[in-house]
């Protein structure tokens, strides 16, 4: 069953407020952690918190606002440039987590200022764009995805960090969804 409390219509003011919080959230979670914690991952080719912040920096530069501008300028007549989900592995060599956190915060501030500067109308939010894999999307779809993408990676960082103590929590792991993966 879906209620108003579990699903919300897109609201630009709320979205901007949520987007503005993400850099401080990552900063509070990660700044000053020992290297082993920021480089920890869940095995295989999963991402560490360092990788995730690098991904967020890359997305601020090449994904959300360039695509918003494309929708506003070209509608769906030109597809978006494909997004390189793995660019952070090339772009963060020789970087520190602190420098990435600082860059992410600065880029996000600039992007929010630019987004606010568009003075978007309801009609603007319904303008179509063309995603190379998904087809037609609207500007509001893109902006809502930006917010959800932030939450997805905040959750991912939380999970990676919590799972470092999987063995240490002992039998309590069955009660910790962040470790057990059980639905809430």
Z-matrix of the N, CA and C atoms (Angstrom, degrees):
N
C 1 1.437
C 2 1.529 1 108.92
N 3 1.320 2 116.51 1 135.24
C 4 1.456 3 122.24 2 179.22
C 5 1.519 4 109.20 3 -106.43
N 6 1.317 5 115.93 4 132.01
C 7 1.460 6 120.50 5 176.66
C 8 1.515 7 108.52 6 -122.66
N 9 1.325 8 116.29 7 169.35
C 10 1.462 9 120.51 8 177.15
C 11 1.527 10 111.28 9 -61.00
N 12 1.312 11 117.23 10 -23.35
C 13 1.456 12 120.02 11 -179.34
C 14 1.521 13 112.27 12 -77.46
N 15 1.318 14 119.12 13 -18.07
C 16 1.455 15 120.17 14 -178.25
C 17 1.524 16 112.75 15 -104.50
N 18 1.315 17 119.12 16 -17.76
C 19 1.464 18 122.33 17 179.84
C 20 1.517 19 108.82 18 -137.02
N 21 1.319 20 115.60 19 136.08
C 22 1.456 21 119.96 20 -178.64
C 23 1.522 22 109.30 21 -125.83
N 24 1.301 23 115.63 22 146.99
C 25 1.455 24 120.91 23 171.20
C 26 1.524 25 107.71 24 -72.62
N 27 1.309 26 116.71 25 153.31
C 28 1.455 27 120.52 26 -179.19
C 29 1.526 28 109.96 27 -66.25
N 30 1.316 29 115.46 28 133.27
C 31 1.456 30 122.81 29 176.67
C 32 1.529 31 107.00 30 -132.65
N 33 1.323 32 117.11 31 116.53
C 34 1.458 33 121.54 32 -174.33
C 35 1.524 34 112.51 33 -59.83
N 36 1.315 35 118.62 34 -43.21
C 37 1.475 36 121.29 35 -179.90
C 38 1.529 37 110.28 36 -61.15
N 39 1.326 38 116.39 37 -45.80
C 40 1.468 39 119.23 38 178.24
C 41 1.522 40 110.63 39 -62.94
N 42 1.326 41 116.84 40 -42.55
C 43 1.468 42 120.99 41 -179.44
C 44 1.524 43 110.80 42 -59.68
N 45 1.313 44 117.13 43 -45.17
C 46 1.462 45 120.57 44 179.39
C 47 1.522 46 110.27 45 -62.57
N 48 1.328 47 117.10 46 -41.83
C 49 1.461 48 120.54 47 177.39
C 50 1.518 49 112.64 48 -60.50
N 51 1.312 50 116.31 49 -39.84
C 52 1.464 51 120.43 50 178.30
C 53 1.530 52 111.12 51 -70.14
N 54 1.326 53 116.56 52 -44.89
C 55 1.466 54 120.65 53 179.59
C 56 1.526 55 111.41 54 -60.00
N 57 1.315 56 116.48 55 -35.80
C 58 1.465 57 120.83 56 -178.49
C 59 1.525 58 112.07 57 -66.28
N 60 1.321 59 118.13 58 -24.20
C 61 1.468 60 122.07 59 -176.15
C 62 1.535 61 113.56 60 -83.16
N 63 1.301 62 117.70 61 -22.75
C 64 1.465 63 120.12 62 -171.00
C 65 1.525 64 113.93 63 -60.35
N 66 1.333 65 119.81 64 -46.99
C 67 1.473 66 117.53 65 -179.71
C 68 1.526 67 113.29 66 -57.70
N 69 1.321 68 117.70 67 -41.71
C 70 1.467 69 120.37 68 178.95
C 71 1.525 70 111.28 69 -67.12
N 72 1.325 71 116.46 70 -32.98
C 73 1.458 72 120.22 71 177.96
C 74 1.524 73 110.10 72 -63.86
N 75 1.330 74 116.55 73 -50.32
C 76 1.471 75 119.62 74 177.90
C 77 1.523 76 110.98 75 -62.39
N 78 1.316 77 116.81 76 -40.37
C 79 1.456 78 120.51 77 -179.81
C 80 1.526 79 110.71 78 -60.29
N 81 1.329 80 116.35 79 -46.45
C 82 1.469 81 120.26 80 -179.82
C 83 1.522 82 111.68 81 -64.91
N 84 1.309 83 116.94 82 -35.99
C 85 1.461 84 120.54 83 -178.14
C 86 1.535 85 112.60 84 -74.84
N 87 1.341 86 116.77 85 -32.44
C 88 1.461 87 118.93 86 -164.85
C 89 1.526 88 116.83 87 -118.39
N 90 1.309 89 118.26 88 -31.87
C 91 1.471 90 119.30 89 -173.93
C 92 1.520 91 110.23 90 -60.21
N 93 1.322 92 114.83 91 129.55
C 94 1.458 93 120.89 92 177.19
C 95 1.520 94 114.87 93 86.99
N 96 1.326 95 117.93 94 -2.09
C 97 1.469 96 118.83 95 177.48
C 98 1.522 97 110.23 96 -67.20
N 99 1.323 98 116.55 97 149.53
C 100 1.466 99 118.74 98 174.01
C 101 1.530 100 110.70 99 -59.99
N 102 1.303 101 116.01 100 152.30
C 103 1.465 102 123.39 101 -178.82
C 104 1.533 103 111.64 102 -51.46
N 105 1.324 104 117.29 103 -41.50
C 106 1.470 105 120.22 104 -178.03
C 107 1.525 106 111.43 105 -60.69
N 108 1.315 107 118.34 106 -35.13
C 109 1.459 108 121.53 107 179.71
C 110 1.521 109 110.95 108 -73.93
N 111 1.313 110 118.21 109 -41.71
C 112 1.466 111 118.94 110 -177.12
C 113 1.524 112 111.95 111 -75.96
N 114 1.324 113 117.79 112 -17.63
C 115 1.471 114 121.34 113 178.16
C 116 1.534 115 112.17 114 -101.81
N 117 1.339 116 117.31 115 -1.34
C 118 1.465 117 121.56 116 179.70
C 119 1.521 118 109.93 117 -66.12
N 120 1.315 119 115.57 118 150.89
C 121 1.469 120 120.63 119 176.46
C 122 1.517 121 108.22 120 -147.43
N 123 1.323 122 115.82 121 -175.63
C 124 1.465 123 120.32 122 -174.87
C 125 1.528 124 112.85 123 -101.37
N 126 1.307 125 117.22 124 15.45
C 127 1.453 126 121.49 125 178.22
C 128 1.516 127 111.58 126 102.40
N 129 1.309 128 114.84 127 160.03
C 130 1.459 129 120.45 128 178.49
C 131 1.519 130 111.24 129 59.59
N 132 1.309 131 114.95 130 -133.72
C 133 1.459 132 120.44 131 -178.07
C 134 1.530 133 112.27 132 -101.38
N 135 1.330 134 116.47 133 28.33
C 136 1.466 135 119.91 134 177.53
C 137 1.525 136 109.38 135 -73.66
N 138 1.302 137 115.67 136 164.07
C 139 1.455 138 121.17 137 -174.59
C 140 1.516 139 112.54 138 -95.82
N 141 1.320 140 114.62 139 145.26
C 142 1.456 141 122.39 140 173.35
C 143 1.532 142 108.90 141 -88.06
N 144 1.341 143 117.90 142 166.68
C 145 1.454 144 119.27 143 173.10
C 146 1.539 145 112.36 144 -55.12
N 147 1.313 146 117.94 145 -38.38
C 148 1.467 147 121.62 146 176.42
C 149 1.526 148 110.25 147 -58.79
N 150 1.328 149 116.81 148 -47.31
C 151 1.471 150 121.40 149 179.12
C 152 1.527 151 110.97 150 -61.05
N 153 1.321 152 116.19 151 -40.65
C 154 1.466 153 120.91 152 -177.37
C 155 1.527 154 110.48 153 -65.11
N 156 1.323 155 117.67 154 -44.31
C 157 1.465 156 119.36 155 178.58
C 158 1.529 157 109.53 156 -64.83
N 159 1.318 158 118.19 157 -39.12
C 160 1.466 159 120.48 158 175.11
C 161 1.520 160 111.69 159 -59.75
N 162 1.315 161 116.80 160 -40.28
C 163 1.469 162 122.51 161 176.59
C 164 1.524 163 110.46 162 -62.95
N 165 1.315 164 117.13 163 -41.89
C 166 1.457 165 120.91 164 179.70
C 167 1.534 166 110.98 165 -64.14
N 168 1.318 167 117.60 166 -39.87
C 169 1.463 168 121.89 167 177.08
C 170 1.525 169 109.66 168 -61.77
N 171 1.325 170 116.37 169 -47.81
C 172 1.466 171 120.30 170 -179.58
C 173 1.529 172 111.05 171 -61.05
N 174 1.323 173 117.44 172 -41.36
C 175 1.466 174 121.02 173 179.44
C 176 1.520 175 111.33 174 -64.49
N 177 1.327 176 117.52 175 -37.68
C 178 1.467 177 120.07 176 178.04
C 179 1.521 178 110.98 177 -62.20
N 180 1.330 179 116.44 178 -33.40
C 181 1.457 180 120.30 179 -178.20
C 182 1.532 181 113.00 180 -81.58
N 183 1.324 182 116.94 181 -36.85
C 184 1.467 183 118.65 182 -165.62
C 185 1.521 184 116.05 183 -122.94
N 186 1.323 185 118.69 184 -6.54
C 187 1.455 186 119.09 185 -173.37
C 188 1.523 187 112.69 186 -111.29
N 189 1.298 188 117.92 187 -78.50
C 190 1.460 189 122.35 188 -164.76
C 191 1.522 190 113.97 189 -60.50
N 192 1.301 191 117.70 190 -58.73
C 193 1.466 192 119.60 191 -175.92
C 194 1.524 193 112.91 192 -72.74
N 195 1.335 194 120.44 193 -39.78
C 196 1.468 195 117.70 194 174.56
C 197 1.528 196 112.36 195 -58.41
N 198 1.315 197 117.03 196 -38.05
C 199 1.464 198 120.10 197 178.78
C 200 1.528 199 111.41 198 -71.30
N 201 1.336 200 116.93 199 -38.36
C 202 1.469 201 119.49 200 176.57
C 203 1.528 202 109.92 201 -61.62
N 204 1.315 203 116.50 202 -44.50
C 205 1.468 204 119.97 203 178.09
C 206 1.526 205 110.94 204 -61.63
N 207 1.314 206 116.52 205 -40.63
C 208 1.460 207 120.28 206 -179.75
C 209 1.527 208 110.65 207 -62.05
N 210 1.319 209 116.67 208 -43.12
C 211 1.472 210 119.70 209 177.74
C 212 1.520 211 109.99 210 -61.23
N 213 1.322 212 117.20 211 -47.31
C 214 1.458 213 120.81 212 -176.86
C 215 1.534 214 112.07 213 -65.97
N 216 1.325 215 117.18 214 -33.60
C 217 1.463 216 120.73 215 -177.00
C 218 1.524 217 113.71 216 -90.18
N 219 1.336 218 117.04 217 -36.36
C 220 1.467 219 120.29 218 -171.21
C 221 1.522 220 114.55 219 -122.91
N 222 1.329 221 117.26 220 -5.50
C 223 1.456 222 118.60 221 -176.52
C 224 1.519 223 110.07 222 59.78
N 225 1.326 224 115.52 223 -137.30
C 226 1.470 225 119.08 224 -179.43
C 227 1.528 226 112.32 225 -100.99
N 228 1.339 227 117.12 226 18.93
C 229 1.467 228 119.91 227 -179.56
C 230 1.525 229 112.73 228 -76.03
N 231 1.334 230 117.05 229 -19.27
C 232 1.470 231 121.32 230 178.02
C 233 1.518 232 108.59 231 -131.56
N 234 1.328 233 117.10 232 132.67
C 235 1.473 234 118.24 233 177.53
C 236 1.526 235 110.86 234 -72.94
N 237 1.335 236 115.00 235 154.02
C 238 1.456 237 120.73 236 174.37
C 239 1.515 238 109.46 237 -62.18
N 240 1.326 239 115.35 238 153.35
C 241 1.457 240 120.36 239 169.08
C 242 1.528 241 107.61 240 -67.20
N 243 1.324 242 118.30 241 138.08
C 244 1.472 243 118.82 242 176.07
C 245 1.527 244 110.43 243 -59.36
N 246 1.318 245 115.42 244 143.64
C 247 1.461 246 121.49 245 -179.88
C 248 1.520 247 109.12 246 -93.48
N 249 1.325 248 116.43 247 129.82
C 250 1.461 249 122.00 248 178.45
C 251 1.524 250 108.61 249 -87.11
N 252 1.320 251 116.21 250 99.95
C 253 1.460 252 121.86 251 -177.18
C 254 1.530 253 113.63 252 -69.40
N 255 1.318 254 116.78 253 -8.18
C 256 1.464 255 120.05 254 -175.88
C 257 1.528 256 112.86 255 -119.53
N 258 1.329 257 117.69 256 11.32
C 259 1.464 258 121.89 257 -177.55
C 260 1.522 259 112.49 258 -59.82
N 261 1.328 260 117.17 259 -28.53
C 262 1.457 261 120.07 260 -177.63
C 263 1.524 262 112.13 261 -58.78
N 264 1.316 263 117.54 262 -27.02
C 265 1.458 264 119.50 263 -178.56
C 266 1.529 265 111.23 264 -70.53
N 267 1.328 266 117.80 265 -26.42
C 268 1.465 267 121.90 266 175.09
C 269 1.521 268 111.84 267 -88.33
N 270 1.324 269 116.55 268 -34.84
C 271 1.454 270 121.42 269 -169.12
C 272 1.520 271 114.85 270 -89.20
N 273 1.311 272 118.60 271 -12.09
C 274 1.466 273 119.73 272 -175.26
C 275 1.515 274 113.18 273 -105.90
N 276 1.328 275 117.29 274 5.10
C 277 1.459 276 120.72 275 177.94
C 278 1.530 277 109.26 276 -57.75
N 279 1.283 278 116.98 277 133.10
C 280 1.465 279 123.42 278 179.45
C 281 1.530 280 113.87 279 69.78
N 282 1.322 281 118.49 280 16.02
C 283 1.467 282 121.79 281 178.34
C 284 1.521 283 108.79 282 -100.60
N 285 1.302 284 115.91 283 159.25
C 286 1.463 285 121.17 284 172.16
C 287 1.527 286 108.16 285 -103.84
N 288 1.316 287 115.71 286 157.76
C 289 1.457 288 119.76 287 176.53
C 290 1.531 289 109.86 288 -61.12
N 291 1.308 290 116.81 289 -39.92
C 292 1.465 291 120.40 290 -179.18
C 293 1.524 292 111.28 291 -61.05
N 294 1.340 293 116.95 292 -41.19
C 295 1.471 294 119.20 293 179.42
C 296 1.525 295 110.79 294 -67.10
N 297 1.322 296 117.42 295 -35.45
C 298 1.471 297 120.61 296 177.04
C 299 1.523 298 111.15 297 -68.38
N 300 1.324 299 117.04 298 -42.31
C 301 1.464 300 119.96 299 177.41
C 302 1.525 301 110.96 300 -60.77
N 303 1.328 302 116.76 301 -42.67
C 304 1.461 303 120.93 302 179.25
C 305 1.530 304 111.02 303 -65.27
N 306 1.323 305 116.44 304 -43.23
C 307 1.464 306 119.48 305 179.70
C 308 1.529 307 110.96 306 -65.75
N 309 1.316 308 116.54 307 -41.67
C 310 1.463 309 120.07 308 178.20
C 311 1.528 310 110.48 309 -58.83
N 312 1.326 311 117.05 310 -45.98
C 313 1.462 312 120.39 311 -179.34
C 314 1.529 313 111.09 312 -62.00
N 315 1.321 314 117.43 313 -42.85
C 316 1.469 315 120.78 314 -179.32
C 317 1.531 316 110.92 315 -67.10
N 318 1.326 317 116.81 316 -43.98
C 319 1.465 318 120.17 317 179.22
C 320 1.522 319 111.09 318 -63.45
N 321 1.324 320 116.56 319 -41.31
C 322 1.461 321 119.90 320 -179.47
C 323 1.531 322 110.58 321 -65.38
N 324 1.321 323 116.83 322 -42.38
C 325 1.476 324 119.31 323 176.74
C 326 1.527 325 110.47 324 -57.88
N 327 1.328 326 116.41 325 -46.42
C 328 1.470 327 120.84 326 -179.94
C 329 1.526 328 111.24 327 -63.75
N 330 1.316 329 116.79 328 -41.64
C 331 1.467 330 119.97 329 -179.29
C 332 1.523 331 111.64 330 -67.64
N 333 1.305 332 117.85 331 -38.44
C 334 1.464 333 120.05 332 177.52
C 335 1.529 334 109.90 333 -66.36
N 336 1.318 335 116.83 334 -41.62
C 337 1.469 336 119.70 335 177.62
C 338 1.531 337 110.39 336 -60.92
N 339 1.329 338 116.71 337 -42.84
C 340 1.474 339 120.22 338 178.49
C 341 1.525 340 110.85 339 -65.07
N 342 1.330 341 116.59 340 -41.95
C 343 1.463 342 120.80 341 179.04
C 344 1.532 343 110.00 342 -61.70
N 345 1.308 344 116.84 343 -45.75
C 346 1.462 345 119.99 344 177.72
C 347 1.531 346 111.19 345 -63.25
N 348 1.331 347 116.47 346 -34.34
C 349 1.455 348 121.45 347 179.41
C 350 1.516 349 114.02 348 -66.45
N 351 1.322 350 117.40 349 -20.55
C 352 1.469 351 120.25 350 177.01
C 353 1.525 352 111.89 351 -67.11
N 354 1.341 353 117.53 352 -22.21
C 355 1.471 354 121.75 353 -176.35
C 356 1.529 355 110.00 354 47.80
N 357 1.312 356 115.03 355 56.99
C 358 1.459 357 121.73 356 -173.73
C 359 1.520 358 112.43 357 -65.68
N 360 1.309 359 114.62 358 139.87
C 361 1.462 360 122.30 359 174.53
C 362 1.517 361 108.73 360 -100.57
N 363 1.323 362 116.11 361 169.68
C 364 1.461 363 120.50 362 176.01
C 365 1.537 364 109.72 363 -58.79
N 366 1.328 365 116.64 364 -39.44
C 367 1.469 366 120.69 365 178.41
C 368 1.528 367 111.05 366 -63.48
N 369 1.344 368 117.48 367 -39.23
C 370 1.465 369 120.52 368 177.04
C 371 1.528 370 110.70 369 -60.74
N 372 1.331 371 115.64 370 -42.13
C 373 1.461 372 119.69 371 -177.61
C 374 1.526 373 112.48 372 -64.91
N 375 1.307 374 117.36 373 -23.57
C 376 1.465 375 120.98 374 179.42
C 377 1.522 376 113.11 375 -93.39
N 378 1.341 377 117.65 376 -0.07
C 379 1.461 378 120.27 377 178.55
C 380 1.521 379 109.59 378 -63.23
N 381 1.339 380 116.48 379 139.88
C 382 1.457 381 119.75 380 -179.22
C 383 1.530 382 112.51 381 -87.02
N 384 1.298 383 114.01 382 152.00
C 385 1.453 384 123.25 383 169.49
C 386 1.510 385 107.49 384 -131.14
N 387 1.324 386 116.40 385 173.83
C 388 1.463 387 118.83 386 -178.89
C 389 1.523 388 110.38 387 -125.33
N 390 1.311 389 114.91 388 111.33
C 391 1.461 390 122.72 389 176.08
C 392 1.526 391 107.75 390 -81.59
N 393 1.343 392 118.49 391 137.87
C 394 1.460 393 119.87 392 -176.37
C 395 1.532 394 114.71 393 -62.77
N 396 1.322 395 118.16 394 -25.21
C 397 1.463 396 120.74 395 179.74
C 398 1.521 397 113.14 396 -110.49
N 399 1.321 398 117.31 397 -32.79
C 400 1.462 399 121.15 398 -172.96
C 401 1.518 400 113.85 399 -93.90
N 402 1.317 401 117.19 400 -15.40
C 403 1.459 402 120.28 401 -178.09
C 404 1.510 403 110.98 402 84.91
N 405 1.332 404 116.52 403 -144.25
C 406 1.456 405 121.41 404 -174.88
C 407 1.518 406 111.76 405 -71.03
N 408 1.325 407 114.86 406 130.14
C 409 1.460 408 123.81 407 175.13
C 410 1.525 409 106.97 408 -134.70
N 411 1.313 410 117.10 409 162.09
C 412 1.459 411 119.84 410 176.59
C 413 1.528 412 109.87 411 -105.68
N 414 1.320 413 115.12 412 165.16
C 415 1.459 414 119.47 413 175.92
C 416 1.523 415 110.23 414 -59.37
N 417 1.327 416 118.05 415 -40.14
C 418 1.468 417 118.82 416 178.31
C 419 1.523 418 110.92 417 -65.41
N 420 1.341 419 119.14 418 -34.79
C 421 1.469 420 120.81 419 174.37
C 422 1.527 421 110.24 420 -59.60
N 423 1.328 422 115.65 421 -45.95
C 424 1.464 423 121.02 422 -179.44
C 425 1.526 424 110.89 423 -60.90
N 426 1.315 425 116.77 424 -47.84
C 427 1.465 426 120.10 425 -176.95
C 428 1.520 427 111.89 426 -68.46
N 429 1.322 428 118.02 427 -37.42
C 430 1.468 429 121.15 428 176.11
C 431 1.531 430 110.06 429 -65.26
N 432 1.324 431 116.20 430 -37.07
C 433 1.465 432 120.42 431 178.45
C 434 1.517 433 110.71 432 -67.00
N 435 1.318 434 116.85 433 -35.85
C 436 1.466 435 120.96 434 176.81
C 437 1.531 436 109.56 435 -58.00
N 438 1.314 437 117.11 436 -46.39
C 439 1.472 438 121.64 437 178.88
C 440 1.530 439 110.26 438 -63.44
N 441 1.334 440 117.13 439 -49.34
C 442 1.464 441 120.82 440 -178.71
C 443 1.530 442 111.15 441 -63.23
N 444 1.341 443 116.80 442 -36.14
C 445 1.470 444 121.97 443 177.26
C 446 1.530 445 109.71 444 -60.51
N 447 1.328 446 117.03 445 -42.83
C 448 1.463 447 120.03 446 176.22
C 449 1.526 448 110.62 447 -57.57
N 450 1.334 449 116.32 448 -50.86
C 451 1.463 450 119.88 449 -179.23
C 452 1.531 451 111.55 450 -61.30
N 453 1.316 452 116.52 451 -37.73
C 454 1.457 453 120.64 452 179.13
C 455 1.529 454 110.36 453 -58.74
N 456 1.325 455 116.33 454 -43.32
C 457 1.461 456 118.83 455 -178.22
C 458 1.527 457 113.18 456 -80.34
N 459 1.320 458 118.52 457 -27.58
C 460 1.470 459 119.70 458 171.48
C 461 1.530 460 108.72 459 -63.32
N 462 1.320 461 115.95 460 -43.83
C 463 1.466 462 120.84 461 177.75
C 464 1.532 463 110.36 462 -62.46
N 465 1.334 464 116.62 463 -42.44
C 466 1.459 465 120.86 464 -179.67
C 467 1.531 466 111.21 465 -61.82
N 468 1.325 467 117.23 466 -45.38
C 469 1.467 468 120.28 467 178.10
C 470 1.526 469 109.93 468 -61.72
N 471 1.315 470 117.52 469 -43.66
C 472 1.469 471 121.18 470 178.70
C 473 1.523 472 110.72 471 -58.70
N 474 1.318 473 115.94 472 -45.04
C 475 1.462 474 120.70 473 -178.86
C 476 1.529 475 111.17 474 -64.83
N 477 1.334 476 117.31 475 -46.03
C 478 1.466 477 120.69 476 -179.86
C 479 1.527 478 109.95 477 -59.67
N 480 1.321 479 116.33 478 -45.51
C 481 1.465 480 119.12 479 -179.22
C 482 1.525 481 111.14 480 -66.38
N 483 1.315 482 118.01 481 -46.48
C 484 1.468 483 120.66 482 -178.31
C 485 1.522 484 111.38 483 -61.52
N 486 1.313 485 116.89 484 -39.01
C 487 1.466 486 120.03 485 -176.62
C 488 1.526 487 113.09 486 -69.41
N 489 1.310 488 117.21 487 -10.07
C 490 1.460 489 119.23 488 174.38
C 491 1.528 490 110.33 489 -66.89
N 492 1.330 491 116.62 490 -21.17
C 493 1.461 492 121.62 491 179.63
C 494 1.533 493 111.87 492 -106.69
N 495 1.310 494 118.03 493 21.07
C 496 1.463 495 121.07 494 -179.47
C 497 1.532 496 111.55 495 -53.00
N 498 1.312 497 117.51 496 -49.09
C 499 1.460 498 120.53 497 -179.81
C 500 1.527 499 111.57 498 -73.96
N 501 1.309 500 116.68 499 -36.40
C 502 1.467 501 121.09 500 -175.30
C 503 1.524 502 112.88 501 -66.00
N 504 1.336 503 118.38 502 -30.31
C 505 1.466 504 119.27 503 -178.80
C 506 1.520 505 112.20 504 -78.34
N 507 1.320 506 116.39 505 -11.78
C 508 1.457 507 120.07 506 177.73
C 509 1.519 508 112.26 507 60.29
N 510 1.348 509 117.05 508 -137.17
C 511 1.463 510 119.84 509 -174.06
C 512 1.530 511 114.09 510 -67.01
N 513 1.339 512 118.15 511 -14.87
C 514 1.463 513 119.23 512 178.32
C 515 1.527 514 112.20 513 -66.73
N 516 1.311 515 117.72 514 -13.27
C 517 1.466 516 119.77 515 -178.66
C 518 1.525 517 111.69 516 -55.70
N 519 1.349 518 116.88 517 -30.22
C 520 1.468 519 119.58 518 179.98
C 521 1.528 520 112.56 519 -64.01
N 522 1.343 521 117.48 520 -21.22
C 523 1.461 522 121.33 521 179.97
C 524 1.527 523 113.20 522 -96.91
N 525 1.301 524 117.07 523 -4.63
C 526 1.468 525 121.65 524 -174.60
C 527 1.513 526 109.43 525 -108.61
N 528 1.335 527 116.35 526 97.81
C 529 1.463 528 121.47 527 -178.16
C 530 1.523 529 112.33 528 -58.50
N 531 1.324 530 117.24 529 -31.89
C 532 1.453 531 120.82 530 -179.36
C 533 1.538 532 110.76 531 -64.22
N 534 1.318 533 116.49 532 -25.04
C 535 1.462 534 121.25 533 178.06
C 536 1.525 535 111.20 534 -99.02
N 537 1.313 536 117.36 535 -45.02
C 538 1.474 537 120.86 536 -174.33
C 539 1.503 538 113.35 537 -78.22
N 540 1.334 539 116.80 538 -24.22
C 541 1.465 540 119.30 539 -177.46
C 542 1.524 541 113.73 540 79.89
N 543 1.329 542 117.12 541 3.81
C 544 1.456 543 120.81 542 179.86
C 545 1.525 544 110.57 543 -72.66
N 546 1.330 545 117.24 544 143.30
C 547 1.477 546 119.42 545 178.64
C 548 1.521 547 111.09 546 -67.31
N 549 1.322 548 116.05 547 155.26
C 550 1.463 549 121.62 548 -178.44
C 551 1.425 550 111.40 549 -89.98
